[in-house]
């Protein structure tokens, strides 16, 4: 399972050691995620329980599409990882 923590414009993903980290921004219903020089964008819909459904804004590498938007993002509660 992949866990990604988004808080205050910073994100951390537990898929590697050290963890991937970058920044994100939300404008309207568009989520922009940055990792170094890579920028990927999604439209999203949020369910009342906090679940996010991402739709890639093309062009985007197919692997990024699958990893980031292949399934809904489930809210699991308060952040479990410190971002500093």
Rosetta blueprint (number, residue, H / E / L):
1 X L
2 X L
3 X L
4 X E
5 X E
6 X E
7 X E
8 X L
9 X L
10 X E
11 X E
12 X E
13 X E
14 X L
15 X L
16 X L
17 X L
18 X L
19 X L
20 X E
21 X E
22 X E
23 X E
24 X E
25 X E
26 X E
27 X E
28 X L
29 X L
30 X E
31 X E
32 X E
33 X E
34 X E
35 X E
36 X L
37 X L
38 X E
39 X E
40 X E
41 X E
42 X E
43 X E
44 X E
45 X E
46 X E
47 X L
48 X L
49 X L
50 X L
51 X L
52 X E
53 X E
54 X E
55 X E
56 X E
57 X L
58 X L
59 X L
60 X L
61 X L
62 X H
63 X H
64 X H
65 X H
66 X H
67 X H
68 X H
69 X H
70 X L
71 X L
72 X L
73 X E
74 X L
75 X L
76 X L
77 X L
78 X L
79 X L
80 X L
81 X L
82 X L
83 X L
84 X L
